[in-house]
Amino acid sequence: KPVSWSDPAFFVDDDGRVYVYYGCSPTEPIYVVELDPNNNMALLQGPNELFYENRAAHGFEVAGDQNQNQSAECWMEGPWMTKYGDTYYLQYAAPGTQYASYADGCYVSQSPMGPFTYCENSPVSYKATGFLVGAGHGSTFQDLQGNWWKIDTVALSTNTGFERRLICYPAKFDEHGQLVTNLVFADYPLYLPE
């Protein structure tokens, strides 16, 4: 690997260019690098710092099961890039995988390298109550029928406090271009639309 990274997510754009988004830290930002697919994935540009945690403005980034612990660290981690139309949606997880409040926020840009603007409807996934809690650190994809889905990890801490399982639930891009998800009945099995 050309740089030292944690929680990497590879993204191949429509033009074949390759990017890696990464970060997993209470003090470091989410980063991006561009790699050269024609030269053994050599570093082309970056690493670029994209954004840091901002607990003062983004309440869901505050630690604790109910986002109540202002003094605890916020871990920014698990970035994932989705392109919809000409907009890049960079999702990230916070405040920490051990909390019921673990969720995914979102930033948008017109370029895969940024600059990125915070999505005011963040968190785009949040599930702090029920049998499965802490819907964060996942990915967004479109199925073969054109439906959008979000997969995240959720806590099912039987053996350890960090034990996670996967959950899949509906997502979409609304009329305002915002990424939105539907976690209603997310504790229950869903039927696929087709």
Residue pairs with C-beta under 8 A, 6 or more apart in sequence:
2 33
2 35
2 41
2 42
2 43
3 33
3 43
3 46
3 47
5 20
5 22
5 23
5 31
5 33
6 22
6 23
6 24
6 25
6 77
7 22
7 23
7 24
7 77
7 78
7 79
7 137
8 20
8 21
8 22
9 20
9 21
9 22
9 78
9 79
9 80
9 81
9 139
10 18
10 19
10 20
11 18
11 19
11 20
11 21
11 81
11 83
11 112
12 18
12 19
12 37
13 19
13 83
13 112
14 83
16 37
17 34
17 37
17 112
18 34
18 35
18 36
18 37
18 41
19 32
19 33
19 34
19 35
19 81
19 112
19 113
20 32
20 33
20 35
21 30
21 31
21 32
21 50
21 79
21 80
21 81
21 90
22 30
22 31
22 32
22 33
22 79
23 29
23 30
23 31
23 76
23 77
23 79
23 92
24 75
24 76
24 77
24 78
25 75
25 76
25 77
26 53
26 73
26 74
26 75
26 76
27 73
28 52
28 76
29 49
29 50
29 51
29 52
29 76
30 49
30 50
30 51
30 76
30 79
30 90
30 92
31 46
31 47
31 48
31 49
31 50
32 46
32 47
32 48
32 50
32 112
32 113
32 114
33 43
33 44
33 45
33 46
33 47
33 48
34 43
34 44
34 45
34 46
34 112
34 113
35 41
35 42
35 43
35 44
36 42
36 43
36 44
45 113
46 113
48 113
48 114
50 90
50 107
50 114
50 115
50 116
51 76
51 107
51 116
51 118
52 76
53 61
53 74
53 76
53 94
53 95
54 61
54 118
55 61
55 62
55 70
55 74
55 95
57 118
58 94
58 105
58 118
58 122
59 67
60 67
60 94
60 95
60 101
60 103
60 105
60 122
60 123
60 126
61 67
61 74
61 76
61 94
61 95
61 105
62 68
62 69
62 70
62 74
62 95
62 101
63 69
63 70
63 72
63 73
63 74
63 95
63 96
63 99
63 101
64 72
64 95
64 99
64 101
65 99
65 100
65 101
65 128
65 133
66 100
66 101
66 128
67 95
67 101
72 95
72 96
73 95
73 96
74 94
74 95
74 96
75 93
75 94
75 95
75 96
75 97
76 92
76 93
76 94
77 92
77 93
77 94
77 97
77 137
78 92
78 93
78 104
78 136
78 137
78 138
79 90
79 91
79 92
80 90
80 91
80 92
80 104
80 138
80 139
80 140
81 88
81 89
81 90
81 91
81 112
82 88
82 89
82 91
82 139
82 140
82 141
82 179
83 89
83 112
84 173
84 177
84 179
85 173
85 177
86 110
87 108
87 109
87 110
87 177
88 108
88 109
88 110
88 111
88 112
88 116
89 106
89 107
89 108
89 119
89 140
89 179
90 106
90 107
90 108
90 109
90 116
91 104
91 105
91 106
91 124
91 138
91 139
91 140
91 179
92 104
92 105
92 106
92 107
93 102
93 103
93 104
93 105
93 136
93 137
93 138
94 102
94 103
94 105
94 136
95 101
95 102
96 102
97 134
97 136
97 137
97 153
97 155
97 162
97 164
98 155
98 161
98 162
99 134
100 128
100 129
100 133
100 134
100 155
101 126
101 128
101 134
102 133
102 134
102 135
102 136
102 137
102 153
102 155
103 123
103 125
103 126
103 127
103 128
103 134
103 135
103 136
104 122
104 123
104 124
104 125
104 126
104 135
104 136
104 137
104 138
104 150
104 152
105 118
105 119
105 122
105 123
105 124
106 118
106 119
106 121
106 122
106 123
106 124
106 179
107 116
107 117
107 118
107 119
108 116
108 117
108 119
108 177
109 115
109 116
109 117
119 178
119 179
121 178
121 179
121 180
124 150
124 171
124 179
124 180
124 181
125 135
125 136
125 138
125 150
125 152
125 169
125 181
125 183
126 135
126 183
127 133
127 134
127 135
127 154
127 183
127 186
128 134
130 186
130 187
131 187
132 154
132 155
132 156
132 165
132 167
132 186
132 187
133 154
133 155
134 153
134 154
134 155
134 164
135 152
135 153
135 154
135 167
135 169
135 183
135 186
136 152
136 153
137 152
137 153
137 164
138 150
138 151
138 152
138 153
138 166
139 150
139 151
140 148
140 149
140 150
140 151
140 171
140 179
141 148
141 149
141 151
142 148
142 149
143 149
143 192
145 193
145 194
147 170
147 192
147 193
147 194
148 170
148 171
148 172
148 173
149 168
149 169
149 170
149 171
150 168
150 169
150 170
150 171
150 181
151 166
151 167
151 168
152 166
152 167
152 169
153 164
153 165
153 166
153 167
154 164
154 165
154 166
154 167
155 163
155 164
156 163
156 164
156 165
157 163
167 186
168 190
169 181
169 182
169 183
169 186
169 190
170 181
170 182
170 190
171 179
171 180
171 181
171 182
172 179
172 180
173 179
173 180
174 180
